């Protein structure tokens, strides 16, 4: 039996051929029925918003938890850079984040990145200087 398992692990022989050579106890270890789960929610399909995490309970039953989608980091409206200091949350959870965590203490904090704000200030200053020269 141990030789058959080793040969199968190395991939040197096909499973069908191995089953003809092996005895019944080894056959039962390979051909075990797969336990399946049904979706417990309304949507019965494996969609992007309906992913399951399957785990085994201490009572040796398979159960599932519905996975939440991974949140994306908020990004700057101008440059598309990631906004530092603001947590990545799903839209429904964003409202439950404290107000102090939703923004940064700066002009346009939480909407634009620091570099974009700096560029806007420099651009406005240079335009004003150009007006004074004319």
C-alpha angles and dihedrals in degrees: 000000000000091000091053092052091049092050091049091048091054090051093231096129134038120252092238091056092046091052091055090053100042131081128248098265092056090045091057093052092055099040100052118148114254114239112231134199131213123219110258096200132073098270111069096189133093097247129157092261095044105060120148133210107212119206138164121244124221086257088062095249123134113237133166142221123204109242120227119230116260113255122236124225116255113255138208115266093221108038102017092233120147113266109235120218096030118102121238107245140161113256094253092052094045092079092055093056111101115262092241089059095049097068144024122241097253137088108287088008110172093019107057132028121248092251092054092050091048091050091050092050093048091046092050091047093050092048090052091049090050090053091052092052093053 
